[in-house]
Every structure is written in structure tokens, then in C-alpha cells.
Amino acid sequence: METKTYVVKRIDGDYAYLIIPEQPELEEKCVARALLPEDITEGCTLLYEMLQYKIVE
């Protein structure tokens, strides 16, 4: 399974919009906040691995 790094571009209600920093030309990925760590903020970096998101510090 592949690992991806995302950045939270914006949060809109129950959804967060993620981008891949290395490929900003790609469309934003919309993810339900229930699937993300509780303490995410706009601009934080997430690691997607084994069907889970983790905050990278």
C-alpha cells in the first residue's frame, strides 16, 4: 500500500479539502472530517498510510 502526504488546504463544515504539495495542479481531495484526526487545522500536513490519516509534525 502506498503512502501519500497531503496538506489541509481548507476546512468547510464537515469536510476538509486536501492537496498534494508536490502536485498543486491536481484537484483538491474532499475528505469527511470524521475520517481525519480530530485536531487538524488548515495548513497542517497529513500522512495517509494503511487507510488512515496521521498528522505529521
All heavy atoms as TSV, in Angstrom:
chain	resi	resn	atom	element	x	y	z
A	1	MET	N	N	0.846	-1.179	0.000
A	1	MET	CA	C	0.000	0.000	0.000
A	1	MET	C	C	0.892	1.243	0.000
A	1	MET	O	O	1.887	1.299	0.697
A	1	MET	CB	C	-0.889	-0.021	1.237
A	1	MET	CG	C	-1.923	1.052	1.225
A	1	MET	SD	S	-3.413	0.612	2.122
A	1	MET	CE	C	-4.196	-0.471	0.966
A	2	GLU	N	N	0.506	2.212	-0.781
A	2	GLU	CA	C	1.355	3.388	-0.905
A	2	GLU	C	C	1.054	4.450	0.158
A	2	GLU	O	O	-0.042	4.535	0.683
A	2	GLU	CB	C	1.260	3.942	-2.313
A	2	GLU	CG	C	0.295	5.053	-2.555
A	2	GLU	CD	C	0.289	5.485	-4.004
A	2	GLU	OE1	O	-0.304	4.777	-4.815
A	2	GLU	OE2	O	0.855	6.537	-4.304
A	3	THR	N	N	2.075	5.232	0.460
A	3	THR	CA	C	1.974	6.313	1.430
A	3	THR	C	C	1.924	7.635	0.672
A	3	THR	O	O	2.669	7.829	-0.273
A	3	THR	CB	C	3.209	6.302	2.347
A	3	THR	OG1	O	3.261	5.049	3.019
A	3	THR	CG2	C	3.146	7.411	3.361
A	4	LYS	N	N	1.023	8.524	1.078
A	4	LYS	CA	C	0.911	9.842	0.454
A	4	LYS	C	C	0.927	10.915	1.528
A	4	LYS	O	O	0.474	10.701	2.646
A	4	LYS	CB	C	-0.387	9.965	-0.349
A	4	LYS	CG	C	-0.395	9.153	-1.607
A	4	LYS	CD	C	-1.574	9.531	-2.457
A	4	LYS	CE	C	-1.513	8.761	-3.757
A	4	LYS	NZ	N	-2.565	9.171	-4.671
A	5	THR	N	N	1.424	12.074	1.135
A	5	THR	CA	C	1.438	13.236	2.024
A	5	THR	C	C	0.481	14.281	1.466
A	5	THR	O	O	0.521	14.572	0.273
A	5	THR	CB	C	2.856	13.820	2.119
A	5	THR	OG1	O	3.741	12.808	2.598
A	5	THR	CG2	C	2.897	14.998	3.077
A	6	TYR	N	N	-0.369	14.803	2.327
A	6	TYR	CA	C	-1.338	15.827	1.947
A	6	TYR	C	C	-1.182	17.028	2.870
A	6	TYR	O	O	-0.704	16.902	3.998
A	6	TYR	CB	C	-2.768	15.309	2.097
A	6	TYR	CG	C	-3.151	14.216	1.143
A	6	TYR	CD1	C	-3.115	12.883	1.525
A	6	TYR	CD2	C	-3.580	14.514	-0.147
A	6	TYR	CE1	C	-3.489	11.875	0.658
A	6	TYR	CE2	C	-3.949	13.510	-1.032
A	6	TYR	CZ	C	-3.902	12.197	-0.620
A	6	TYR	OH	O	-4.259	11.202	-1.494
A	7	VAL	N	N	-1.647	18.171	2.395
A	7	VAL	CA	C	-1.748	19.372	3.220
A	7	VAL	C	C	-3.208	19.789	3.233
A	7	VAL	O	O	-3.880	19.767	2.197
A	7	VAL	CB	C	-0.867	20.517	2.652
A	7	VAL	CG1	C	-1.119	21.812	3.398
A	7	VAL	CG2	C	0.598	20.137	2.730
A	8	VAL	N	N	-3.711	20.147	4.412
A	8	VAL	CA	C	-5.094	20.601	4.535
A	8	VAL	C	C	-5.162	22.023	3.984
A	8	VAL	O	O	-4.620	22.954	4.572
A	8	VAL	CB	C	-5.568	20.566	6.002
A	8	VAL	CG1	C	-7.004	21.070	6.103
A	8	VAL	CG2	C	-5.439	19.165	6.578
A	9	LYS	N	N	-5.811	22.175	2.845
A	9	LYS	CA	C	-5.913	23.495	2.221
A	9	LYS	C	C	-6.996	24.328	2.890
A	9	LYS	O	O	-6.816	25.500	3.168
A	9	LYS	CB	C	-6.196	23.357	0.730
A	9	LYS	CG	C	-6.214	24.684	0.015
A	9	LYS	CD	C	-6.291	24.526	-1.469
A	9	LYS	CE	C	-6.259	25.890	-2.139
A	9	LYS	NZ	N	-6.411	25.758	-3.579
A	10	ARG	N	N	-8.153	23.683	3.124
A	10	ARG	CA	C	-9.235	24.412	3.793
A	10	ARG	C	C	-10.176	23.430	4.470
A	10	ARG	O	O	-10.238	22.256	4.112
A	10	ARG	CB	C	-9.999	25.308	2.830
A	10	ARG	CG	C	-10.700	24.590	1.714
A	10	ARG	CD	C	-11.264	25.584	0.692
A	10	ARG	NE	N	-11.741	24.898	-0.475
A	10	ARG	CZ	C	-13.002	24.624	-0.737
A	10	ARG	NH1	N	-13.941	24.993	0.108
A	10	ARG	NH2	N	-13.342	23.996	-1.839
A	11	ILE	N	N	-10.893	23.934	5.453
A	11	ILE	CA	C	-11.899	23.161	6.173
A	11	ILE	C	C	-13.225	23.869	5.974
A	11	ILE	O	O	-13.329	25.081	6.173
A	11	ILE	CB	C	-11.545	23.058	7.673
A	11	ILE	CG1	C	-10.228	22.294	7.841
A	11	ILE	CG2	C	-12.671	22.382	8.441
A	11	ILE	CD1	C	-9.692	22.283	9.251
A	12	ASP	N	N	-14.227	23.098	5.567
A	12	ASP	CA	C	-15.552	23.653	5.294
A	12	ASP	C	C	-16.590	22.751	5.942
A	12	ASP	O	O	-16.970	21.728	5.370
A	12	ASP	CB	C	-15.760	23.760	3.788
A	12	ASP	CG	C	-17.051	24.480	3.415
A	12	ASP	OD1	O	-17.709	25.045	4.323
A	12	ASP	OD2	O	-17.407	24.471	2.233
A	13	GLY	N	N	-17.010	23.103	7.147
A	13	GLY	CA	C	-18.013	22.306	7.850
A	13	GLY	C	C	-17.493	20.918	8.183
A	13	GLY	O	O	-16.486	20.766	8.857
A	14	ASP	N	N	-18.182	19.898	7.691
A	14	ASP	CA	C	-17.821	18.513	7.981
A	14	ASP	C	C	-16.794	17.939	7.011
A	14	ASP	O	O	-16.511	16.743	7.041
A	14	ASP	CB	C	-19.071	17.633	7.946
A	14	ASP	CG	C	-20.003	17.909	9.107
A	14	ASP	OD1	O	-19.526	18.413	10.146
A	14	ASP	OD2	O	-21.209	17.635	8.981
A	15	TYR	N	N	-16.236	18.771	6.153
A	15	TYR	CA	C	-15.289	18.293	5.148
A	15	TYR	C	C	-13.997	19.097	5.180
A	15	TYR	O	O	-13.990	20.277	5.512
A	15	TYR	CB	C	-15.904	18.384	3.745
A	15	TYR	CG	C	-17.103	17.486	3.610
A	15	TYR	CD1	C	-18.383	17.972	3.846
A	15	TYR	CD2	C	-16.954	16.145	3.291
A	15	TYR	CE1	C	-19.482	17.143	3.761
A	15	TYR	CE2	C	-18.055	15.312	3.195
A	15	TYR	CZ	C	-19.313	15.810	3.439
A	15	TYR	OH	O	-20.397	14.986	3.352
A	16	ALA	N	N	-12.911	18.422	4.814
A	16	ALA	CA	C	-11.616	19.079	4.656
A	16	ALA	C	C	-11.175	18.844	3.217
A	16	ALA	O	O	-11.429	17.787	2.642
A	16	ALA	CB	C	-10.598	18.503	5.625
A	17	TYR	N	N	-10.525	19.834	2.646
A	17	TYR	CA	C	-10.042	19.750	1.274
A	17	TYR	C	C	-8.524	19.664	1.315
A	17	TYR	O	O	-7.864	20.544	1.864
A	17	TYR	CB	C	-10.525	20.954	0.467
A	17	TYR	CG	C	-12.019	20.931	0.308
A	17	TYR	CD1	C	-12.856	21.459	1.278
A	17	TYR	CD2	C	-12.604	20.321	-0.800
A	17	TYR	CE1	C	-14.232	21.397	1.150
A	17	TYR	CE2	C	-13.975	20.266	-0.938
A	17	TYR	CZ	C	-14.785	20.806	0.040
A	17	TYR	OH	O	-16.150	20.730	-0.093
A	18	LEU	N	N	-8.003	18.567	0.762
A	18	LEU	CA	C	-6.586	18.274	0.836
A	18	LEU	C	C	-5.926	18.435	-0.522
A	18	LEU	O	O	-6.548	18.186	-1.557
A	18	LEU	CB	C	-6.367	16.830	1.316
A	18	LEU	CG	C	-7.157	16.373	2.547
A	18	LEU	CD1	C	-6.836	14.921	2.856
A	18	LEU	CD2	C	-6.868	17.254	3.738
A	19	ILE	N	N	-4.647	18.817	-0.494
A	19	ILE	CA	C	-3.864	18.887	-1.725
A	19	ILE	C	C	-2.567	18.104	-1.512
A	19	ILE	O	O	-2.132	17.889	-0.388
A	19	ILE	CB	C	-3.535	20.341	-2.139
A	19	ILE	CG1	C	-2.756	21.060	-1.047
A	19	ILE	CG2	C	-4.789	21.108	-2.519
A	19	ILE	CD1	C	-2.171	22.391	-1.490
A	20	ILE	N	N	-1.980	17.679	-2.620
A	20	ILE	CA	C	-0.669	17.042	-2.591
A	20	ILE	C	C	0.337	18.157	-2.857
A	20	ILE	O	O	0.298	18.770	-3.927
A	20	ILE	CB	C	-0.569	15.932	-3.653
A	20	ILE	CG1	C	-1.619	14.858	-3.387
A	20	ILE	CG2	C	0.841	15.338	-3.676
A	20	ILE	CD1	C	-1.706	13.788	-4.466
A	21	PRO	N	N	1.223	18.446	-1.911
A	21	PRO	CA	C	2.135	19.600	-2.066
A	21	PRO	C	C	3.003	19.531	-3.329
A	21	PRO	O	O	3.279	20.561	-3.927
A	21	PRO	CB	C	3.009	19.557	-0.815
A	21	PRO	CG	C	2.400	18.582	0.102
A	21	PRO	CD	C	1.438	17.752	-0.662
A	22	GLU	N	N	3.403	18.343	-3.737
A	22	GLU	CA	C	4.264	18.198	-4.903
A	22	GLU	C	C	3.499	18.345	-6.222
A	22	GLU	O	O	4.107	18.472	-7.277
A	22	GLU	CB	C	4.963	16.826	-4.907
A	22	GLU	CG	C	5.889	16.588	-3.743
A	22	GLU	CD	C	5.143	16.117	-2.500
A	22	GLU	OE1	O	4.057	15.507	-2.615
A	22	GLU	OE2	O	5.645	16.368	-1.393
A	23	GLN	N	N	2.163	18.276	-6.166
A	23	GLN	CA	C	1.339	18.352	-7.369
A	23	GLN	C	C	0.159	19.312	-7.159
A	23	GLN	O	O	-0.994	18.902	-7.173
A	23	GLN	CB	C	0.821	16.963	-7.740
A	23	GLN	CG	C	1.937	15.978	-8.043
A	23	GLN	CD	C	1.419	14.574	-8.252
A	23	GLN	OE1	O	0.544	14.118	-7.545
A	23	GLN	NE2	N	1.967	13.893	-9.229
A	24	PRO	N	N	0.434	20.591	-6.981
A	24	PRO	CA	C	-0.649	21.544	-6.685
A	24	PRO	C	C	-1.637	21.725	-7.837
A	24	PRO	O	O	-2.733	22.241	-7.621
A	24	PRO	CB	C	0.106	22.847	-6.388
A	24	PRO	CG	C	1.424	22.686	-7.049
A	24	PRO	CD	C	1.736	21.221	-7.040
A	25	GLU	N	N	-1.264	21.297	-9.043
A	25	GLU	CA	C	-2.174	21.449	-10.188
A	25	GLU	C	C	-3.332	20.436	-10.147
A	25	GLU	O	O	-4.332	20.617	-10.832
A	25	GLU	CB	C	-1.404	21.304	-11.510
A	25	GLU	CG	C	-0.889	19.914	-11.810
A	25	GLU	CD	C	0.405	19.539	-11.089
A	25	GLU	OE1	O	0.995	20.373	-10.378
A	25	GLU	OE2	O	0.829	18.386	-11.252
A	26	LEU	N	N	-3.213	19.389	-9.328
A	26	LEU	CA	C	-4.281	18.399	-9.220
A	26	LEU	C	C	-5.464	18.969	-8.442
A	26	LEU	O	O	-5.315	19.864	-7.616
A	26	LEU	CB	C	-3.771	17.137	-8.514
A	26	LEU	CG	C	-2.705	16.331	-9.242
A	26	LEU	CD1	C	-2.293	15.127	-8.400
A	26	LEU	CD2	C	-3.196	15.874	-10.602
A	27	GLU	N	N	-6.622	18.402	-8.687
A	27	GLU	CA	C	-7.841	18.829	-7.999
A	27	GLU	C	C	-7.752	18.507	-6.506
A	27	GLU	O	O	-7.147	17.510	-6.108
A	27	GLU	CB	C	-9.035	18.095	-8.613
A	27	GLU	CG	C	-10.364	18.577	-8.120
A	27	GLU	CD	C	-11.522	17.925	-8.873
A	27	GLU	OE1	O	-11.324	17.483	-10.009
A	27	GLU	OE2	O	-12.603	17.865	-8.291
A	28	GLU	N	N	-8.373	19.344	-5.688
A	28	GLU	CA	C	-8.411	19.104	-4.247
A	28	GLU	C	C	-9.161	17.813	-3.958
A	28	GLU	O	O	-10.105	17.465	-4.647
A	28	GLU	CB	C	-9.138	20.243	-3.532
A	28	GLU	CG	C	-8.479	21.580	-3.652
A	28	GLU	CD	C	-9.342	22.687	-3.061
A	28	GLU	OE1	O	-10.531	22.477	-2.791
A	28	GLU	OE2	O	-8.814	23.779	-2.874
A	29	LYS	N	N	-8.742	17.116	-2.910
A	29	LYS	CA	C	-9.409	15.891	-2.480
A	29	LYS	C	C	-10.313	16.246	-1.302
A	29	LYS	O	O	-9.852	16.780	-0.292
A	29	LYS	CB	C	-8.364	14.858	-2.069
A	29	LYS	CG	C	-8.952	13.560	-1.591
A	29	LYS	CD	C	-7.850	12.573	-1.270
A	29	LYS	CE	C	-8.449	11.263	-0.820
A	29	LYS	NZ	N	-7.408	10.257	-0.609
A	30	CYS	N	N	-11.597	15.967	-1.436
A	30	CYS	CA	C	-12.565	16.249	-0.379
A	30	CYS	C	C	-12.686	15.013	0.522
A	30	CYS	O	O	-12.977	13.921	0.056
A	30	CYS	CB	C	-13.918	16.588	-1.001
A	30	CYS	SG	S	-15.189	16.956	0.201
A	31	VAL	N	N	-12.445	15.205	1.829
A	31	VAL	CA	C	-12.477	14.101	2.780
A	31	VAL	C	C	-13.352	14.497	3.963
A	31	VAL	O	O	-13.245	15.611	4.479
A	31	VAL	CB	C	-11.051	13.764	3.288
A	31	VAL	CG1	C	-11.079	12.634	4.291
A	31	VAL	CG2	C	-10.132	13.424	2.127
A	32	ALA	N	N	-14.216	13.583	4.397
A	32	ALA	CA	C	-15.049	13.836	5.574
A	32	ALA	C	C	-14.155	13.980	6.800
A	32	ALA	O	O	-13.229	13.195	7.001
A	32	ALA	CB	C	-16.043	12.694	5.774
A	33	ARG	N	N	-14.422	14.973	7.605
A	33	ARG	CA	C	-13.593	15.216	8.793
A	33	ARG	C	C	-13.644	14.062	9.774
A	33	ARG	O	O	-12.718	13.858	10.554
A	33	ARG	CB	C	-14.018	16.508	9.469
A	33	ARG	CG	C	-13.597	17.708	8.634
A	33	ARG	CD	C	-13.839	19.014	9.302
A	33	ARG	NE	N	-13.030	19.131	10.514
A	33	ARG	CZ	C	-13.198	20.090	11.406
A	33	ARG	NH1	N	-14.122	20.997	11.243
A	33	ARG	NH2	N	-12.434	20.145	12.468
A	34	ALA	N	N	-14.700	13.259	9.728
A	34	ALA	CA	C	-14.799	12.098	10.617
A	34	ALA	C	C	-13.691	11.088	10.337
A	34	ALA	O	O	-13.341	10.287	11.205
A	34	ALA	CB	C	-16.165	11.438	10.456
A	35	LEU	N	N	-13.102	11.124	9.141
A	35	LEU	CA	C	-12.030	10.197	8.773
A	35	LEU	C	C	-10.641	10.738	9.111
A	35	LEU	O	O	-9.648	10.027	8.976
A	35	LEU	CB	C	-12.087	9.893	7.270
A	35	LEU	CG	C	-13.375	9.246	6.775
A	35	LEU	CD1	C	-13.351	9.132	5.272
A	35	LEU	CD2	C	-13.559	7.888	7.428
A	36	LEU	N	N	-10.589	11.992	9.532
A	36	LEU	CA	C	-9.310	12.666	9.799
A	36	LEU	C	C	-9.085	12.815	11.295
A	36	LEU	O	O	-10.033	12.766	12.083
A	36	LEU	CB	C	-9.311	14.044	9.132
A	36	LEU	CG	C	-9.502	14.040	7.621
A	36	LEU	CD1	C	-9.685	15.464	7.113
A	36	LEU	CD2	C	-8.339	13.371	6.930
A	37	PRO	N	N	-7.827	13.043	11.713
A	37	PRO	CA	C	-7.570	13.296	13.143
A	37	PRO	C	C	-8.386	14.502	13.625
A	37	PRO	O	O	-8.594	15.463	12.881
A	37	PRO	CB	C	-6.073	13.599	13.187
A	37	PRO	CG	C	-5.505	12.944	11.976
A	37	PRO	CD	C	-6.587	13.023	10.938
A	38	GLU	N	N	-8.818	14.442	14.836
A	38	GLU	CA	C	-9.708	15.456	15.403
A	38	GLU	C	C	-9.100	16.853	15.444
A	38	GLU	O	O	-9.797	17.847	15.275
A	38	GLU	CB	C	-10.077	15.021	16.829
A	38	GLU	CG	C	-11.327	15.641	17.351
A	38	GLU	CD	C	-11.719	15.026	18.684
A	38	GLU	OE1	O	-12.096	13.847	18.696
A	38	GLU	OE2	O	-11.621	15.747	19.688
A	39	ASP	N	N	-7.798	16.953	15.649
A	39	ASP	CA	C	-7.163	18.251	15.862
A	39	ASP	C	C	-6.495	18.831	14.613
A	39	ASP	O	O	-5.528	19.583	14.723
A	39	ASP	CB	C	-6.176	18.169	17.013
A	39	ASP	CG	C	-5.241	16.983	16.914
A	39	ASP	OD1	O	-5.497	16.092	16.092
A	39	ASP	OD2	O	-4.253	16.932	17.662
A	40	ILE	N	N	-7.023	18.541	13.416
A	40	ILE	CA	C	-6.445	19.121	12.206
A	40	ILE	C	C	-6.766	20.610	12.126
A	40	ILE	O	O	-7.765	21.070	12.673
A	40	ILE	CB	C	-6.925	18.414	10.921
A	40	ILE	CG1	C	-8.424	18.591	10.722
A	40	ILE	CG2	C	-6.508	16.972	10.879
A	40	ILE	CD1	C	-8.905	18.285	9.329
A	41	THR	N	N	-5.892	21.338	11.449
A	41	THR	CA	C	-6.110	22.753	11.172
A	41	THR	C	C	-5.701	23.013	9.731
A	41	THR	O	O	-4.994	22.203	9.125
A	41	THR	CB	C	-5.259	23.647	12.100
A	41	THR	OG1	O	-3.878	23.311	11.915
A	41	THR	CG2	C	-5.645	23.479	13.554
A	42	GLU	N	N	-6.149	24.121	9.183
A	42	GLU	CA	C	-5.742	24.479	7.830
A	42	GLU	C	C	-4.232	24.660	7.796
A	42	GLU	O	O	-3.660	25.283	8.672
A	42	GLU	CB	C	-6.458	25.738	7.371
A	42	GLU	CG	C	-7.936	25.510	7.162
A	42	GLU	CD	C	-8.671	26.739	6.675
A	42	GLU	OE1	O	-8.044	27.798	6.502
A	42	GLU	OE2	O	-9.890	26.639	6.468
A	43	GLY	N	N	-3.594	24.073	6.806
A	43	GLY	CA	C	-2.157	24.180	6.659
A	43	GLY	C	C	-1.372	23.029	7.266
A	43	GLY	O	O	-0.171	22.916	7.033
A	44	CYS	N	N	-2.022	22.176	8.056
A	44	CYS	CA	C	-1.271	21.067	8.650
A	44	CYS	C	C	-1.030	19.968	7.615
A	44	CYS	O	O	-1.744	19.841	6.636
A	44	CYS	CB	C	-1.944	20.529	9.908
A	44	CYS	SG	S	-3.405	19.545	9.657
A	45	THR	N	N	0.006	19.182	7.856
A	45	THR	CA	C	0.405	18.118	6.943
A	45	THR	C	C	-0.092	16.786	7.473
A	45	THR	O	O	0.038	16.490	8.664
A	45	THR	CB	C	1.942	18.088	6.800
A	45	THR	OG1	O	2.374	19.366	6.339
A	45	THR	CG2	C	2.386	17.031	5.816
A	46	LEU	N	N	-0.661	15.984	6.568
A	46	LEU	CA	C	-1.184	14.673	6.933
A	46	LEU	C	C	-0.465	13.594	6.149
A	46	LEU	O	O	-0.136	13.772	4.974
A	46	LEU	CB	C	-2.677	14.585	6.616
A	46	LEU	CG	C	-3.594	15.559	7.328
A	46	LEU	CD1	C	-5.007	15.453	6.757
A	46	LEU	CD2	C	-3.606	15.283	8.817
A	47	LEU	N	N	-0.263	12.463	6.787
A	47	LEU	CA	C	0.313	11.298	6.142
A	47	LEU	C	C	-0.801	10.266	6.006
A	47	LEU	O	O	-1.463	9.938	6.996
A	47	LEU	CB	C	1.454	10.744	6.987
A	47	LEU	CG	C	2.208	9.562	6.414
A	47	LEU	CD1	C	2.980	9.999	5.165
A	47	LEU	CD2	C	3.160	8.988	7.437
A	48	TYR	N	N	-1.029	9.791	4.787
A	48	TYR	CA	C	-2.048	8.774	4.534
A	48	TYR	C	C	-1.335	7.451	4.318
A	48	TYR	O	O	-0.544	7.294	3.394
A	48	TYR	CB	C	-2.869	9.136	3.298
A	48	TYR	CG	C	-3.929	8.120	2.960
A	48	TYR	CD1	C	-5.066	8.006	3.737
A	48	TYR	CD2	C	-3.799	7.276	1.867
A	48	TYR	CE1	C	-6.049	7.081	3.436
A	48	TYR	CE2	C	-4.773	6.356	1.554
A	48	TYR	CZ	C	-5.898	6.267	2.343
A	48	TYR	OH	O	-6.873	5.340	2.040
A	49	GLU	N	N	-1.603	6.512	5.217
A	49	GLU	CA	C	-0.926	5.220	5.173
A	49	GLU	C	C	-1.838	4.162	5.772
A	49	GLU	O	O	-2.429	4.373	6.828
A	49	GLU	CB	C	0.371	5.334	5.972
A	49	GLU	CG	C	1.261	4.147	5.922
A	49	GLU	CD	C	2.570	4.423	6.647
A	49	GLU	OE1	O	2.548	4.953	7.768
A	49	GLU	OE2	O	3.601	4.102	6.059
A	50	MET	N	N	-1.969	3.048	5.089
A	50	MET	CA	C	-2.796	1.925	5.554
A	50	MET	C	C	-4.218	2.374	5.895
A	50	MET	O	O	-4.760	2.054	6.956
A	50	MET	CB	C	-2.129	1.231	6.732
A	50	MET	CG	C	-0.782	0.634	6.348
A	50	MET	SD	S	-0.019	-0.331	7.619
A	50	MET	CE	C	-1.147	-1.703	7.710
A	51	LEU	N	N	-4.805	3.157	4.994
A	51	LEU	CA	C	-6.187	3.633	5.092
A	51	LEU	C	C	-6.438	4.548	6.288
A	51	LEU	O	O	-7.577	4.703	6.728
A	51	LEU	CB	C	-7.168	2.459	5.111
A	51	LEU	CG	C	-7.069	1.501	3.923
A	51	LEU	CD1	C	-8.002	0.321	4.122
A	51	LEU	CD2	C	-7.374	2.212	2.615
A	52	GLN	N	N	-5.382	5.171	6.839
A	52	GLN	CA	C	-5.530	6.092	7.957
A	52	GLN	C	C	-4.728	7.353	7.708
A	52	GLN	O	O	-3.685	7.328	7.063
A	52	GLN	CB	C	-5.041	5.449	9.262
A	52	GLN	CG	C	-5.887	4.302	9.719
A	52	GLN	CD	C	-5.410	3.782	11.066
A	52	GLN	OE1	O	-4.288	4.040	11.502
A	52	GLN	NE2	N	-6.260	3.032	11.738
A	53	TYR	N	N	-5.227	8.465	8.255
A	53	TYR	CA	C	-4.532	9.749	8.182
A	53	TYR	C	C	-3.900	10.041	9.533
A	53	TYR	O	O	-4.530	9.846	10.571
A	53	TYR	CB	C	-5.510	10.869	7.839
A	53	TYR	CG	C	-6.087	10.791	6.456
A	53	TYR	CD1	C	-7.271	10.131	6.203
A	53	TYR	CD2	C	-5.447	11.406	5.381
A	53	TYR	CE1	C	-7.810	10.063	4.938
A	53	TYR	CE2	C	-5.977	11.352	4.108
A	53	TYR	CZ	C	-7.158	10.680	3.888
A	53	TYR	OH	O	-7.680	10.629	2.623
A	54	LYS	N	N	-2.642	10.524	9.513
A	54	LYS	CA	C	-1.955	10.938	10.733
A	54	LYS	C	C	-1.367	12.318	10.506
A	54	LYS	O	O	-0.920	12.629	9.410
A	54	LYS	CB	C	-0.795	9.990	11.064
A	54	LYS	CG	C	-1.212	8.593	11.431
A	54	LYS	CD	C	-0.029	7.781	11.912
A	54	LYS	CE	C	0.865	7.411	10.741
A	54	LYS	NZ	N	1.924	6.464	11.094
A	55	ILE	N	N	-1.349	13.132	11.559
A	55	ILE	CA	C	-0.729	14.448	11.473
A	55	ILE	C	C	0.778	14.296	11.553
A	55	ILE	O	O	1.292	13.571	12.418
A	55	ILE	CB	C	-1.228	15.376	12.601
A	55	ILE	CG1	C	-2.727	15.649	12.422
A	55	ILE	CG2	C	-0.441	16.683	12.610
A	55	ILE	CD1	C	-3.331	16.497	13.510
A	56	VAL	N	N	1.476	14.957	10.634
A	56	VAL	CA	C	2.938	14.960	10.610
A	56	VAL	C	C	3.399	16.276	11.201
A	56	VAL	O	O	2.937	17.331	10.793
A	56	VAL	CB	C	3.467	14.813	9.167
A	56	VAL	CG1	C	4.975	14.843	9.158
A	56	VAL	CG2	C	2.951	13.543	8.531
A	57	GLU	N	N	4.301	16.219	12.141
A	57	GLU	CA	C	4.771	17.444	12.774
A	57	GLU	C	C	6.120	17.858	12.287
A	57	GLU	O	O	6.862	17.156	11.733
A	57	GLU	CB	C	4.792	17.260	14.275
A	57	GLU	CG	C	3.399	16.952	14.767
A	57	GLU	CD	C	3.261	17.071	16.249
A	57	GLU	OE1	O	4.102	17.736	16.876
A	57	GLU	OE2	O	2.322	16.519	16.773
